[in-house]
Amino acid sequence: MNRLQNTDRVLLADAVTGAVRTVLVERDSAWLDIVDDVQWLGGNARFLWVSERDGWRHVYLVSRDGKTVQLLTPAPST
């Protein structure tokens, strides 16, 4: 989380090499809630992420490489 609290990054680090890479970036023009309870699933291949990126709080399933972000809690249709 940056000082303005409007950018949050998920970083993965290799303990052996020290290499660090960004997996996911969340941005908002106002501010973001801190997400500090990432739940890893599928042998650490994916993780759950809580976000308000569409204006509503939802849970997403994100691949370890960050290339796949799947909405798990869609809003009910009206």
Residue pairs with C-beta under 8 A, 6 or more apart in sequence:
1 7
1 8
1 9
1 32
1 34
2 8
4 31
5 31
5 32
5 34
6 27
6 28
6 29
6 30
6 31
6 32
7 25
7 26
7 27
7 32
8 25
8 26
8 27
8 32
8 34
8 35
9 22
9 24
9 25
9 26
10 22
10 23
10 24
10 25
10 38
10 47
10 49
10 62
10 66
11 20
11 21
11 22
11 23
12 20
12 21
12 23
12 64
13 19
13 20
14 20
22 66
23 62
23 64
23 65
23 66
24 49
24 62
24 66
24 69
26 32
26 35
26 51
26 53
28 52
32 52
33 50
33 52
35 49
35 50
35 51
38 47
38 48
38 49
39 47
39 48
40 46
40 47
41 47
41 48
41 61
44 64
45 63
45 64
46 61
46 62
46 63
46 64
47 61
47 62
47 64
48 59
48 60
48 61
48 62
48 72
49 59
49 60
49 61
49 62
49 69
50 57
50 58
50 59
50 60
51 57
51 58
51 60
52 58
56 75
58 71
58 72
58 73
58 74
58 75
59 72
59 73
60 69
60 70
60 71
60 72
61 68
61 69
61 70
61 72
62 68
62 69
62 70
63 69
